[in-house]
Amino acid sequence: MQNMYEWPEESDGLARKVWEICMKKRIPDTLKKARDAALAAARDANVNVSMQGDLTFLKPHKPNWIKENDWHSLIDTVWNTPKWKNLSRSATENRNKLQDGSVSKHGAGSISTKQHKKRMEVELERLPSGVEVYSKLHIQNSTQQYITPKAARVQEAYEEAIVAKYGDDTSCYPLLDSQICVTSQIFE
């Protein structure tokens, strides 16, 4: 990294801290994509794949950017352990848990809400409102429908509360009224 960027020597500690924070967020996603690509390659090679069994079938399908020893180590010491498989199964069950008659989700993917807000600001050429950000994260792009009935109810309840407090003139609305969120109990 120091070959590509420059910063004052006294900022080395801060640069290292920022780098580590960023990598803690990105590495798991990157490794999941690599694992998913290996699963797809194994399926294409007519290998009977299952994340519940022995994952050594992934070894021949390593990405070109990971050294072979590191790839084998990930499979043997991380992904093939009962601890990781239990965590993975638990996370899958939680993602697929029915809440309010549907699976609870949002459409942000691995991009943070803050990043979505920044992108919307560029797109709209102004700060997006909290309602606009919420809609972006909770409306499915393909259908333009809320992803769950609860998401629709939360949106509707917030809009009703903000109109009751500020009137119909949307130019008077704050970007987000956290007091409404807390006191109206719209998220319950």
Secondary structure, DSSP 4 states (H G I P E B T S, - for coil): -TTT----GGGHHHHHHHHHHHHHHHHHHHHHHHHHHHHHHHHHTT----SSS-GGGGGGG--TTS-HHHHHHHIIIIITSHHHHHHHHHHHHHHT-EETTEE---S-TTS-HHHHHHHHHHHHTSPPPHHHHHHHHHB-TTT-SBSSHHHHHHHHHHHHHHHHHH-S-GGG--S--HHHHHHS-TT-
